[in-house]
């Protein structure tokens, strides 16, 4: 059905910026709610930011409010995560996810590593 491929991760200094991309294929893109999650070694997966179906609204976790912004380009079937003012505690593998259900995310990308040096 839906395949998701993340890109844009890498190594960045604290205070720097990265822009992650998630390219989607499959069913009509605008029907899916999309989100970014992250998982650091030894820690639980954490919700980072989400965008609703047909871009009605966006949501973000408290730890990234004011620093990270999620957006979607429907024409390109791509979701972005603009990450500014990065901190070492932002270091994690970042995953793109998609859902048609309101209860869970059905599809996941392979993840992209973001490392923020102090």
N, C-alpha and C positions, 0 to 999 in steps of 0.2 A: 504494500500500500504506500505509505509515506516513508521516504528516506530522507534523512537529515545529515548534512555534512558541515561541520564547523571548520572555521579557519580564522587566522588572525592572532592566535596566541603567541607567546614568546616571553623573553626576559626584558624587564623594564626596571628602571630605577624608581624608588619611592618618589611620589609626586608626579610621575609621568602618566602617560595615557596610552591606551590601546583601544582598538575597535575590532570587536569580534563579529564575524558573519556566520550565518547559518543558512545554507542553501537547501531548499526543500523541493521535493518532487513527489508526484503521486496525485491524490485527489485535489479538488479545488482548494487552493491554499487559503482563501479567505474564510473557509468554513471552520478552520482550526484555531483554537486558542494556542498561543505559543508562549514559551517561557525559557528562561535561563536558570540553571541550577549550578551549584559548585560543590565540590567535595575535596577537602584537604586531607592529607594522610592522617589516619586515626580518628577522623571526625565524621559525623553524620552528614549526609547530603543536605544542603541548605538551599532554600529558595532565594533567588537573587532578584528576578524581575519577570513580569508577565505582561502580555498584551492580549486583549480579548478578541473574540471573533469579530470580524469586520471593523476592528480598531475602535471599538466604542470607548475603551478605557485602558489605562496601563496601571500597573501596580509594581511596587518594589519593596524589598525587605528593608527593615530599619537600618541595618548595617551599611547599606549602600545609598540610602536616600540622599539626594543632592549631589551625588557623585557619578552614579551610573544611570544611563538612559536607554530604554528599549524602544525600538521602532521597527516598522515593517514596510517594505516596499512590495506591494502586491504584484505589480507588473513584473518584478524580477524574482518573485517567489523567494524572497530573502528577508530574514530577520537580523537585526543588528543589536549589538550591545556596546554602546559607547561608554568607556570606562575612563574616568578622569580622577585626578588626585589619588592615584593608587597608593596603597599602603602594603607593607609586608604581610599583614594578616589577610590580604586579598589573594595571596598565593593559594592556588587550588587548580584542579582540573575543572574546566567549565563545560557544561553539557547543555545542548539545545534540546528542547522537548516540545512535542505537539500533542494536542488532545482534541477529540470530538466530544468526549464525555466531560461532564462537569465535576467528576469525582476523582479522576486520576489522569495521568499523562500516558498515552498509548504508545508513543514513538519517541525514540531517543537517538541522538547522534553519538558518535564515537568519543567525543570529548576533545578538548584542546587545552594544553597546559599553559597556565599563566603564572609566571614567577616574578615577584616583586622584590628586589634587593634593597636592603637597608643601607 
